[in-house]
Amino acid sequence: VQTLANVIDNALKYSPADKPVEVRIRQVAQAISIEIADHGIGIPEHDLPHVFDKFYRIKRPDNVTGTGLGLSISKGIVEAHGGTIKAVKNPGGGTVISVMLPLDEPDINIGSYNHERR
C-alpha cells in the first residue's frame, strides 16, 4: 500500500491535472503486475536509472517538494516482498512505474483493473 501511495502521489505531482494517471493491474504467470502511468513531462533518460536512489531528485524548475525518499522506500518494500520495480518512458509521454510482485497462491484470480483520473 505504501508503495502504491508513493508512486501514485508522484504521478499526480508531476503530471498536469488535465492528463490521466492510469493504474493497470493484472496477473502475469505467478506474479501480479502493477503499472502506474502518467502523461506528464517524463523523467529524462539519464535520470531513469537513479530515480530509486536515496535522496535523488530530478532537477525541475517547478515547485514540487519532497525529500527524494519515496521511490527509494518503495523499492525497498517491493524487494523485501521478492518483487521488482522499474521506471520507463511512457510511449504516450510521461513515465510508467512498473511493479512485479510474486503471488503466494498461483491460482488466485485477480481479474484486471484500469482506472483513469478524470
Summary of the structure (lengths in Angstrom):
residues: 118
radius of gyration: 14.3
end to end distance: 22.2
largest distance: 47.2
contacts: 303
relative contact order: 0.27
helix: 25%
strand: 27%
